[in-house]
Amino acid sequence: MSGFDNLNTDFYQTSYSIDDQSQQSYDYGGSGGPYSKQYPGYDYSQPGRFVPPDMMQPQQPYTGQIFHPTQTYTPAAPQPFYGNNFEDEPPLLEELGINFDHIWQKTLTVLHPLKVADGSIMNETDLAGPMVFCLAFGATLLLAGKIQFGYVYGISAIGCLGMFCLLNLMSMTGVSFGCVASVLGYCLLPMILLSSFAVICSLQGMLGIVLTAGIIGWCSFSASKIFISALAMEGQQLLVAYPCALLYGVFALISVF
C-alpha cells in the first residue's frame, strides 16, 4: 500500500495549479491589441458576437408625444393661382368665355356683309350672342302672336348639325360644332329685323316677298363669308351659301306665315 501511494503522488507531480487558471489571461493580439482592450459597461459573460461600444451608433431619445409624432418635414404653403387677393383674379365673364368686344365685332361683321371677317375671332366657340339672338327672334315672333320657341330651337339644332357635317366634308382643316352654332346664331340677326317688321305689318304681299328674299340672302351671304374666312375655303362661298339659304329660308317661313 505504501508503494501504491508513492506511485500516485509521483504520477501527478507538476507545477500546474488550479488557482493559476482563474488568474491567467490570454492576449491573442499581443500587448495593446484590439482584443485586449476592456470596455466599461459591457457584460462579457453574455454569449454572441462582441461589438465595441464606440462602433455602435448612439440612440437619440424620443422627444415626441404619444399620438402626436414629430414632424420630419415642413409642408410648403399652397400658392394661390391668381394671387393673394381678389384684385388679381380675372373677371367672371372672362372665366366664362364671354368677351363683349368679340361679340360686338361679330355683330358688326354680320350687319356689314361687305366687311372682311377676321378668321381668328370667327373661329371661336362663342354661344352667348347666338343664345341672345335666338331669344330675341322668339320674342319678336311672340309679339306677332306666334309661340314658336320650340320650332326655333329645334330647327337651329338640326341646321347646325347638318352644316357641321357638310363643312367637315368640304374643308381640309375641319370645324367644331360650337363654331358652326356660333356663326349660324350670329347670322340670325337680320332675321330678327324681318320678324320685327312682321309685328307692324303683314309680309304676305309683294313687299313682304321681296323683303323676305333680301333677308335670306343677307343671312346666307354673311354666314358663308365667315365660314370661308375661318376655314380657308377660297372659291367655295356659293357652295356654302346655298345650304345656309335653305336653313334661313325655314326661319323666314316661320316669320311670314
TORROSE-693181 format. One record per residue: residue in one letter; z, y, x of N, C-alpha, C in turn. Coordinates in steps of 0.2 Angstrom, whole numbers, padded with zeros to 4 digits, always signed. Last residue first. Layout:
<atoms>
AZYXZYXZYX;...
</atoms>
This chain:
<atoms>
F-0461+0416-0478-0460+0413-0484-0453+0411-0485;V-0459+0423-0466-0464+0426-0471-0462+0423-0478;S-0450+0416-0458-0448+0424-0459-0453+0426-0465;I-0455+0404-0457-0449+0405-0460-0447+0412-0462;L-0467+0407-0450-0467+0405-0457-0461+0405-0461;A-0461+0411-0438-0464+0416-0442-0465+0414-0449;F-0457+0399-0433-0452+0404-0435-0455+0409-0439;V-0469+0393-0431-0465+0390-0436-0459+0395-0438;G-0474+0401-0421-0478+0401-0427-0473+0398-0433;Y-0467+0397-0410-0465+0403-0413-0469+0404-0420;L-0474+0385-0408-0467+0385-0409-0465+0391-0413;L-0487+0388-0405-0485+0384-0411-0478+0384-0413;A-0485+0396-0394-0488+0400-0400-0486+0395-0406;C-0482+0387-0385-0477+0392-0386-0479+0395-0393;P-0494+0379-0383-0488+0376-0387-0482+0381-0389;Y-0501+0391-0377-0503+0388-0384-0497+0384-0387;A-0496+0395-0365-0495+0399-0371-0497+0396-0377;V-0500+0385-0356-0493+0386-0358-0492+0390-0364;L-0514+0388-0355-0511+0381-0357-0504+0381-0359;L-0514+0401-0351-0516+0399-0358-0514+0392-0360;Q-0509+0399-0338-0505+0403-0343-0507+0402-0350;Q-0513+0394-0326-0512+0389-0332-0508+0393-0338;G-0514+0402-0315-0520+0400-0318-0519+0395-0324;E-0500+0395-0306-0505+0400-0307-0511+0397-0310;M-0485+0392-0308-0491+0388-0311-0497+0393-0312;A-0472+0394-0303-0478+0395-0299-0484+0391-0301;L-0461+0395-0312-0463+0388-0309-0469+0388-0305;A-0460+0408-0315-0454+0405-0312-0456+0398-0309;S-0472+0413-0319-0469+0416-0313-0464+0412-0310;I-0475+0404-0330-0479+0404-0324-0476+0407-0318;F-0464+0408-0338-0464+0401-0336-0469+0401-0330;I-0467+0421-0341-0461+0420-0337-0461+0413-0335;K-0479+0420-0348-0479+0424-0342-0473+0422-0338;S-0475+0412-0359-0480+0409-0354-0480+0413-0348;A-0467+0422-0366-0464+0416-0363-0469+0412-0358;S-0476+0432-0368-0470+0434-0364-0468+0427-0361;F-0485+0425-0377-0488+0428-0371-0482+0430-0366;S-0477+0422-0388-0480+0417-0384-0483+0419-0377;C-0473+0435-0393-0468+0430-0391-0471+0425-0386;W-0486+0440-0396-0481+0444-0391-0476+0439-0389;G-0492+0431-0405-0495+0432-0399-0490+0436-0394;I-0482+0434-0415-0483+0427-0412-0486+0427-0406;I-0485+0447-0418-0478+0445-0416-0478+0438-0413;G-0498+0446-0423-0496+0450-0417-0490+0448-0414;A-0496+0439-0435-0500+0436-0429-0499+0440-0423;T-0488+0447-0442-0486+0441-0440-0490+0438-0434;L-0497+0458-0444-0491+0459-0440-0488+0453-0438;V-0507+0452-0452-0508+0455-0445-0502+0456-0441;I-0499+0448-0463-0503+0443-0459-0504+0446-0452;G-0494+0460-0468-0490+0455-0465-0493+0450-0461;L-0506+0466-0472-0502+0469-0467-0497+0464-0464;M-0510+0457-0482-0514+0458-0476-0510+0461-0471;G-0494+0449-0487-0501+0453-0488-0505+0453-0482;Q-0481+0445-0486-0486+0440-0489-0493+0444-0491;L-0470+0452-0483-0475+0450-0477-0481+0446-0480;S-0462+0465-0491-0464+0458-0491-0470+0458-0485;C-0449+0475-0483-0455+0474-0487-0457+0467-0487;I-0436+0474-0477-0438+0480-0480-0444+0479-0485;V-0435+0462-0472-0430+0464-0476-0432+0470-0480;A-0446+0460-0463-0446+0457-0470-0441+0459-0474;F-0442+0467-0452-0447+0471-0456-0447+0467-0463;S-0433+0457-0447-0430+0464-0449-0435+0468-0454;S-0443+0448-0444-0438+0446-0449-0434+0452-0452;L-0449+0455-0433-0453+0453-0439-0448+0451-0445;L-0438+0457-0424-0441+0463-0427-0445+0461-0433;I-0436+0444-0421-0431+0447-0424-0434+0453-0427;M-0447+0441-0413-0447+0438-0420-0441+0441-0424;P-0445+0447-0401-0449+0450-0406-0449+0447-0413;L-0435+0437-0396-0433+0444-0398-0438+0448-0402;L-0438+0425-0391-0437+0425-0398-0436+0433-0401;C-0437+0425-0378-0444+0427-0381-0444+0427-0388;Y-0425+0420-0376-0426+0427-0374-0432+0429-0378;G-0427+0406-0379-0422+0410-0383-0423+0418-0382;L-0436+0402-0369-0438+0402-0376-0434+0406-0380;V-0428+0404-0358-0434+0408-0358-0436+0408-0366;S-0417+0395-0361-0416+0402-0359-0422+0406-0360;A-0423+0382-0362-0420+0385-0368-0419+0393-0367;V-0428+0381-0349-0433+0381-0354-0430+0384-0360;C-0416+0381-0342-0421+0386-0340-0426+0387-0346;G-0410+0369-0347-0407+0375-0348-0412+0381-0347;F-0419+0359-0342-0419+0360-0349-0415+0367-0351;S-0428+0364-0327-0422+0361-0330-0422+0363-0338;V-0443+0358-0320-0439+0363-0323-0433+0360-0326;G-0455+0356-0306-0451+0354-0312-0446+0359-0314;T-0465+0358-0297-0458+0358-0295-0453+0356-0300;M-0477+0356-0303-0476+0352-0297-0469+0352-0295;S-0480+0356-0321-0478+0359-0315-0477+0354-0309;M-0483+0347-0332-0488+0351-0329-0487+0355-0323;L-0472+0339-0335-0478+0336-0333-0484+0340-0330;N-0463+0349-0337-0461+0344-0331-0468+0340-0330;L-0468+0355-0348-0468+0359-0342-0467+0354-0336;L-0466+0345-0358-0473+0347-0356-0473+0351-0350;C-0452+0343-0359-0456+0338-0357-0463+0340-0354;F-0449+0356-0363-0446+0354-0357-0450+0348-0354;M-0456+0357-0375-0458+0362-0369-0455+0359-0363;G-0448+0348-0383-0455+0347-0382-0458+0351-0376;L-0435+0354-0382-0436+0348-0379-0443+0346-0378;C-0437+0366-0388-0435+0366-0381-0436+0360-0378;G-0441+0362-0401-0446+0365-0397-0444+0365-0390;I-0428+0356-0405-0434+0352-0405-0440+0355-0400;A-0420+0367-0405-0419+0362-0401-0425+0357-0400;S-0427+0376-0414-0426+0378-0407-0424+0372-0403;I-0425+0368-0426-0432+0369-0423-0432+0372-0416;G-0411+0369-0427-0415+0363-0427-0422+0364-0424;Y-0408+0383-0428-0406+0379-0423-0409+0372-0422;V-0416+0386-0440-0417+0390-0434-0415+0386-0428;Y-0411+0377-0450-0418+0377-0448-0419+0380-0441;G-0398+0382-0451-0399+0375-0449-0406+0374-0446;F-0400+0395-0456-0397+0394-0449-0398+0387-0446;Q-0405+0401-0467-0409+0396-0463-0406+0395-0456;I-0405+0408-0481-0400+0405-0477-0403+0399-0473;K-0412+0423-0486-0414+0416-0484-0408+0413-0479;G-0411+0436-0489-0409+0431-0494-0411+0424-0493;A-0412+0445-0479-0418+0444-0484-0417+0439-0489;L-0401+0443-0472-0401+0449-0476-0407+0449-0481;L-0404+0431-0466-0399+0431-0472-0399+0437-0476;L-0413+0435-0457-0415+0431-0462-0410+0430-0468;T-0404+0442-0449-0409+0445-0452-0412+0441-0458;A-0396+0431-0444-0393+0436-0448-0398+0440-0452;G-0405+0423-0437-0402+0420-0443-0399+0425-0448;F-0407+0433-0427-0413+0430-0431-0410+0427-0437;A-0394+0433-0421-0397+0439-0424-0403+0438-0429;L-0393+0420-0416-0388+0423-0422-0391+0429-0425;C-0403+0421-0407-0403+0416-0412-0399+0418-0418;F-0398+0431-0398-0404+0432-0402-0405+0427-0408;V-0386+0424-0394-0386+0431-0397-0392+0432-0401;M-0392+0414-0387-0387+0412-0392-0387+0419-0397;P-0400+0420-0377-0403+0416-0382-0398+0415-0388;G-0389+0426-0369-0393+0430-0373-0397+0426-0378;A-0382+0414-0364-0379+0420-0368-0383+0424-0372;L-0389+0406-0356-0389+0404-0363-0385+0409-0367;D-0397+0404-0341-0393+0409-0345-0394+0408-0352;T-0401+0398-0328-0399+0395-0334-0394+0400-0337;E-0415+0406-0319-0408+0405-0320-0407+0402-0327;N-0428+0410-0317-0426+0403-0316-0419+0401-0317;M-0428+0424-0318-0430+0420-0324-0429+0412-0323;I-0424+0428-0305-0420+0429-0311-0422+0425-0317;S-0435+0423-0298-0429+0421-0296-0423+0422-0302;G-0447+0429-0304-0446+0422-0304-0439+0420-0303;D-0448+0443-0313-0445+0441-0307-0443+0433-0308;A-0464+0448-0321-0457+0444-0321-0455+0442-0314;V-0472+0463-0323-0471+0457-0319-0464+0454-0319;K-0476+0469-0340-0472+0469-0334-0471+0463-0330;L-0483+0467-0351-0487+0468-0345-0483+0469-0339;P-0473+0466-0361-0477+0460-0359-0481+0461-0353;H-0458+0471-0363-0464+0474-0360-0468+0468-0357;L-0448+0463-0369-0451+0468-0373-0457+0472-0370;V-0446+0454-0358-0449+0451-0365-0452+0457-0369;T-0441+0462-0349-0447+0458-0347-0450+0456-0353;L-0429+0467-0355-0435+0471-0354-0441+0468-0352;T-0422+0455-0355-0424+0458-0361-0430+0463-0360;K-0420+0453-0341-0424+0448-0345-0427+0451-0352;Q-0412+0464-0339-0419+0463-0335-0423+0458-0339;W-0401+0461-0346-0405+0467-0348-0412+0466-0345;I-0397+0449-0340-0398+0449-0347-0403+0455-0349;H-0394+0454-0327-0399+0450-0328-0401+0449-0335;D-0383+0462-0331-0388+0465-0328-0395+0461-0328;F-0373+0454-0336-0377+0458-0341-0383+0462-0338;N-0371+0437-0334-0372+0443-0330-0376+0448-0334;I-0360+0424-0335-0363+0429-0339-0364+0436-0335;G-0353+0414-0329-0360+0414-0328-0364+0419-0332;L-0339+0414-0330-0343+0410-0335-0350+0410-0334;E-0336+0421-0319-0335+0414-0318-0338+0410-0324;E-0341+0434-0324-0344+0431-0318-0343+0423-0317;L-0331+0436-0334-0339+0435-0336-0343+0432-0330;L-0320+0438-0326-0320+0432-0330-0328+0431-0332;P-0322+0443-0309-0321+0444-0316-0322+0438-0320;P-0312+0435-0296-0318+0438-0299-0317+0439-0306;E-0297+0441-0288-0300+0437-0292-0307+0440-0295;D-0290+0452-0281-0295+0448-0278-0299+0443-0282;E-0281+0455-0291-0286+0460-0289-0292+0457-0285;F-0270+0446-0291-0276+0446-0296-0281+0451-0295;N-0266+0440-0275-0265+0444-0281-0271+0444-0285;N-0270+0433-0264-0263+0433-0266-0262+0437-0272;G-0286+0424-0266-0281+0429-0263-0274+0428-0266;Y-0294+0414-0271-0296+0421-0271-0292+0426-0268;F-0286+0403-0267-0293+0403-0266-0296+0410-0266;P-0271+0402-0257-0275+0404-0263-0282+0405-0262;Q-0265+0389-0248-0268+0395-0248-0272+0397-0254;P-0249+0381-0248-0256+0381-0250-0259+0388-0250;A-0241+0379-0232-0241+0383-0239-0248+0383-0241;A-0239+0364-0224-0242+0370-0224-0242+0373-0231;P-0223+0355-0222-0230+0356-0225-0232+0363-0225;T-0216+0350-0207-0216+0356-0212-0223+0356-0215;Y-0209+0334-0204-0214+0339-0203-0213+0344-0209;T-0198+0327-0206-0200+0327-0199-0206+0332-0198;Q-0183+0330-0214-0190+0331-0214-0193+0331-0207;T-0170+0317-0217-0173+0323-0214-0180+0324-0214;P-0167+0312-0234-0169+0311-0227-0171+0317-0224;H-0156+0310-0245-0159+0316-0243-0161+0315-0235;F-0149+0298-0247-0154+0300-0252-0157+0307-0250;I-0137+0304-0236-0140+0298-0240-0144+0301-0246;Q-0142+0315-0223-0138+0313-0228-0141+0308-0232;G-0144+0316-0205-0146+0317-0212-0141+0315-0217;T-0142+0312-0192-0138+0319-0195-0140+0320-0202;Y-0139+0299-0182-0142+0301-0188-0138+0307-0191;P-0139+0300-0164-0135+0299-0170-0139+0302-0176;Q-0151+0292-0154-0148+0298-0156-0144+0297-0163;Q-0149+0281-0141-0150+0282-0148-0147+0288-0150;P-0158+0280-0125-0152+0282-0129-0154+0283-0136;Q-0166+0265-0120-0167+0272-0122-0160+0274-0126;M-0161+0257-0104-0161+0257-0112-0162+0264-0114;M-0159+0258-0091-0166+0257-0093-0167+0257-0101;D-0146+0260-0089-0150+0266-0088-0157+0265-0090;P-0140+0247-0092-0140+0252-0097-0144+0258-0096;P-0151+0233-0089-0147+0238-0087-0146+0244-0092;V-0151+0218-0097-0154+0224-0097-0150+0230-0094;F-0151+0200-0096-0147+0207-0094-0152+0212-0093;R-0153+0189-0108-0156+0192-0103-0152+0199-0102;G-0139+0178-0112-0145+0182-0114-0148+0185-0108;P-0121+0177-0116-0127+0175-0114-0133+0179-0116;Q-0108+0188-0111-0112+0186-0116-0119+0183-0113;S-0100+0192-0100-0099+0185-0102-0104+0183-0108;Y-0102+0205-0097-0106+0200-0093-0105+0193-0095;D-0103+0218-0106-0100+0212-0106-0104+0207-0103;Y-0102+0234-0099-0106+0229-0101-0103+0222-0101;G-0095+0245-0094-0096+0245-0101-0100+0239-0104;P-0103+0248-0079-0097+0248-0083-0099+0248-0090;Y-0112+0237-0069-0112+0242-0074-0106+0242-0078;Q-0113+0232-0052-0110+0231-0058-0110+0237-0063;K-0126+0226-0042-0123+0232-0045-0119+0230-0051;S-0132+0215-0037-0125+0216-0035-0122+0222-0038;Y-0145+0215-0041-0141+0211-0044-0134+0211-0042;P-0151+0225-0032-0151+0227-0039-0146+0222-0043;G-0141+0225-0017-0147+0224-0021-0146+0225-0028;G-0130+0228-0008-0134+0234-0011-0140+0232-0015;S-0134+0213+0001-0129+0219+0000-0133+0225-0002;G-0144+0201-0008-0141+0205-0002-0137+0210-0004;G-0147+0196-0020-0151+0201-0017-0149+0204-0011;Y-0136+0187-0022-0143+0184-0022-0148+0189-0019;D-0121+0185-0019-0125+0190-0018-0132+0188-0017;Y-0107+0177-0027-0114+0176-0024-0118+0183-0024;S-0090+0176-0024-0096+0179-0027-0102+0178-0023;Q-0074+0167-0026-0081+0168-0022-0086+0171-0026;Q-0063+0165-0033-0064+0171-0029-0070+0173-0026;S-0065+0152-0038-0064+0158-0043-0065+0165-0039;Q-0065+0145-0026-0071+0145-0030-0071+0151-0035;D-0053+0145-0020-0058+0149-0017-0064+0150-0021;D-0046+0136-0028-0044+0143-0028-0049+0147-0025;I-0050+0124-0023-0052+0126-0030-0051+0133-0031;S-0056+0123-0006-0051+0123-0011-0053+0126-0018;Y-0061+0114+0008-0063+0117+0002-0057+0117-0003;S-0060+0107+0019-0057+0114+0019-0058+0117+0013;T-0054+0090+0018-0059+0095+0018-0056+0102+0018;Q-0051+0074+0015-0049+0079+0019-0055+0084+0020;Y-0052+0063+0007-0053+0069+0004-0051+0075+0009;F-0050+0052+0015-0056+0052+0012-0057+0059+0009;D-0036+0052+0019-0041+0053+0024-0048+0055+0021;T-0030+0049+0007-0029+0055+0010-0034+0057+0015;N-0034+0035+0006-0035+0040+0001-0035+0047+0003;L-0029+0029+0017-0036+0029+0017-0038+0035+0011;N-0015+0030+0015-0018+0034+0021-0026+0034+0020;D-0014+0022+0004-0013+0029+0003-0015+0033+0009;F-0018+0010+0010-0022+0012+0005-0021+0020+0004;G-0007+0008+0019-0014+0009+0021-0018+0011+0016;S+0003+0006+0010+0004+0012+0014-0003+0013+0017;M+0000-0006+0004+0000+0000+0000+0000+0006+0004;
</atoms>
